[in-house]
Amino acid sequence: MPALKPTDYYGTVTWLGTQRRPVEKLEIFGEEVEEMPLSLAGYAEEIHAGLTRPSCTRVRALHPLDTEIRNSRQLSLVSAEELAEVAATLGMDRLDPAWLGASVVISGLPDFTYLPPSSRLQGPDGVTLVVDMENMPCQQPAVTMVKATGGQGKAFKSAAKGKRGVTAWVERAGVLRRGDRLRLFASDQRAWAP
């Protein structure tokens, strides 16, 4: 019996991007790309690519800082609809996904930031992304937005709470392109109830 089952939910890739260099002075340097060839290590042009990575503050309760761990944060996936909600909360017309260091913007999947961990998004050529967990908002996008807009976006961290998307890793290699439809596969495991 399959552990992951196809759902009737599909999302459409509306934007692809990369962060080619590390954050400097809390500023993110993201940029849009036309297509994204993915290996099991992620997108080679992305600073977050790799089969392993040094541990960071997100997992500090588990591992000392800079311990080599499996890289479950190869990609940052965000929802087009949630980005629009965050922009409206901030009084902005739009948020450039590059300001967030986003890898993939997807439209059409409801409650995106709360996709179940370990669910899969599969593209037309079989490329498959595994959802790791919610990508908690941080201050770096706010610093980037303020510089890019001349002052807007200071309240990003609070405005993006519950709407920052998810981190993901590549389970099956392939190529993502703008316009690709991604099908959601999820476990039929019941929710944890200790």
Stockholm file with secondary structure:
# STOCKHOLM 1.0

chainA/1-194         MPALKPTDYYGTVTWLGTQRRPVEKLEIFGEEVEEMPLSLAGYAEEIHAGLTRPSCTRVRALHPLDTEIRNSRQLSLVSAEELAEVAATLGMDRLDPAWLGASVVISGLPDFTYLPPSSRLQGPDGVTLVVDMENMPCQQPAVTMVKATGGQGKAFKSAAKGKRGVTAWVERAGVLRRGDRLRLFASDQRAWAP
#=GR chainA/1-194 SS CCSEEEEEEEEEEEEEEEECSCCBTTBCCEEECSEEEEBTTBCTTSTTCSSEEECCGGGTTTSCTTCEEECCCSEEEEEHHHHHHHHHHTTCSCCCGGGGTCSEEEESCTTGGGCCTTCEEECTTCCEEEEEEECCCCSHHHHHHHHHHTSTTTTHHHHTTTCSCEEEEEEECEEEETTCEEEEEEECCCCCCC
#=GC SS_cons         CCSEEEEEEEEEEEEEEEECSCCBTTBCCEEECSEEEEBTTBCTTSTTCSSEEECCGGGTTTSCTTCEEECCCSEEEEEHHHHHHHHHHTTCSCCCGGGGTCSEEEESCTTGGGCCTTCEEECTTCCEEEEEEECCCCSHHHHHHHHHHTSTTTTHHHHTTTCSCEEEEEEECEEEETTCEEEEEEECCCCCCC
//
